[in-house]
Each structure stands twice: as C-alpha cells, then as structure tokens.
Amino acid sequence: MYAVIQTGGKQYRVAQNDRITVERLGGEPGTMIALDKVLMIGEAGKAPVVGRPLVAKAAVFAEIIGQEKGDKIIVFKKRRRKNSRRRNGHRQELTYLRIVGVSPTGEKPAFTSTAKAKAAPAAPAEKKAAAAKKPAAKKPAAKAKSKAKE
C-alpha cells in the first residue's frame, strides 16, 4: 500500500519502511508522528482512492529518525548596470522520517522505535584512567638520527 502525502508545501509518494527527508517537523528523534494530509492512497491490483482534496480519515504514520540542517545554498541577486549586488546564504532545517505505516482508516500501527540510544559521555575520572592505561609512545627513530649526526 502506498500514499501520496503533502508536508512542507511538497508532495511525496511513500510506502511502508520508506525513508524520506522533509522540511522540519516538530518532535524528538524516536517518536512517531501522524501525517494526515493524504492526497491519494493506492494498493496493488486496486484502483487508487483520490481525495478531493484529501482522503477522509486517512493517515500516514512516520518515525522521526533525526533532524539537522541541510547544505548551505547561496542566494545571489544582482541588478545589472545598477552597482547593486546582494549575497545571502541559507541552510534549510530538515527532518528525516521512516514511514511506519499507511492507514486508510487512521488507525495507529504497532510501533517500536529504531532510534539508537545515545551513549552518555564518559566521566572525567574514567577518561583519565583510560589514558593512564595507554603506554607512552616512544621515538627511537628520531634518537637514532640525532646520534648519527654527532
């Protein structure tokens, strides 16, 4: 089963377990969100259901995988013969989604988060202990060169 959804002013064709990048949506990584602007639902061997403008009660459920900023784009405007130039940069905030399920009735699917738990940073005492266990690096080659010069 697939669906055509609208978010961030754009339309996406999605199916279960698809991974898509959309404009920023609110929520923490590992949580499930419902995308309720479903324009069309289709299934193999059946005629698609097209909404006017939306399919009633339909929803697509997605897990937020992560959020970050996209690549920087340069916006350069020039008015010729006017000695007028403007240069601006922009980085779009993005959300990475994994589609959990497509539901024509709006029922939530069973959901288990795939977000990896972030490891807690090591305490300073643990870092010192780990550094103490490492042997000091020796430089025998450098000493040999200096002795050869003498």
N, C-alpha and C positions, 0 to 999 in steps of 0.2 A: 504494500500500500504506500502511496506517495501523496504529497500535498504540495500546493503552491501557497506560500505564506508571504506576508508583507510585514517588514520591520525596517525602521530607519529610512523609509521612503523608497525602499528597493524590494524586489520580489525574488524569492528563492524557491527552487524546486527541491524538496527534501524527502528523504525516506528514513526508515529506522536505521540507526547507527551511522548516519552521515555526520560529517564534521564540517561546520561552516563557520565563516568569520563574518560578523555583522557589526554595525555601529554599536557603541556602548549601550549595554542594558544594565540596569541596577541588579545587584546581587553579589553574593560571595561565591568564589570557586567551590564546587562540590554541591551546590544547591540546585534544585530543579525549578524551572520556570515554565509558565504556560504561555504560548504564543497563540492568541485567539483570533488574529486577523487571517483567517484561512480563506483563500480565494477559490480554491479548487481541490477536490480530493479524487484520486483515481486509484483503481485497482486492476490488476492483470485480468484480462478477459471480461471486464465490465466497462460500461460507458462511464466516463468521469462525471462527477457531480460538480457543476459550476455554480458558484454563488452569484447573487445579484444584489449588492456587490460582494457579500460574504456568505459563506456556508453557515447556516444556523447551527448553533451548539457545537460545532467542530472546534477542535483544538489540537495543537502540536505541542508536545512536552519535550523540553530540552534541558540538559545538564550544562551548567556553566563550567567550562574547563579552565579558563583563565581570562585575564583582562590585561591589556597592555596598550601602549601607543604604537601606531604603525610607523612606517618610514616617513621621513620628512619630505614634503613636497615644497617647491619654491613657487611662489606666486609673483610673477614679474609683470608689471604693467608699464608700458611706455607710450607716450603720446609723441609721435614723430614731429620734428621741427618745433617743438614747444619747450625743449630742455626740461622735460618732466619725466621722471622715472620713479617707480616705487617697487621695492623688493621686500616681500614678506615670506615667512615660512609657516608651515602648518603641519602638525602631526595629529592625525585622527585617532581618537580613542576607540579601541576595538574590543569586542568580546568574542571569545572562541566558544562555540557550542557543539555539543554532541546530541543528536536527536535521539531521545529515549523512546518515543512512540508517537504515532499518528492516530487520533481518535475521532471518528465522525460523530460520536455522541458526547464528547467532552469528559469521558471517564479517565481518571488518572491511572497510568500503568504502574506496575510494580517497579520500584526504583531502588537501586543500590549505587552509591556514589563510587566513581572510579578515581576521584581526586586523591593524590598521594598525600599522606600526612607529612607536613614539613618537619624535618628533624630540628629539635631545639638546639640552639648554639651551645657549644661546649663551654663549660665554666672555665674561668682563667686558670684555676688550680690544675684542672685536667690538661690544659694546653701546656703548662709548664712541665708537668710530669711526662707528657708525651715528648716534649722537646729534650728533656734530660735523658731519655732512653736512647735517643739517636746519637751515634758516635760522631765525634768531630771529624770533619773532612781534612785529610792530610794532603800536602802538596809536595810530594817527593820529587816530582819532575822539575819544579821550579828551583828547588835547592840544588839539584844536580847541575843545572845550567849555571847557577851563580858560582858554584865551586869550580866548574870547568873554566870559567873566565879568569879566575885567580891564578 
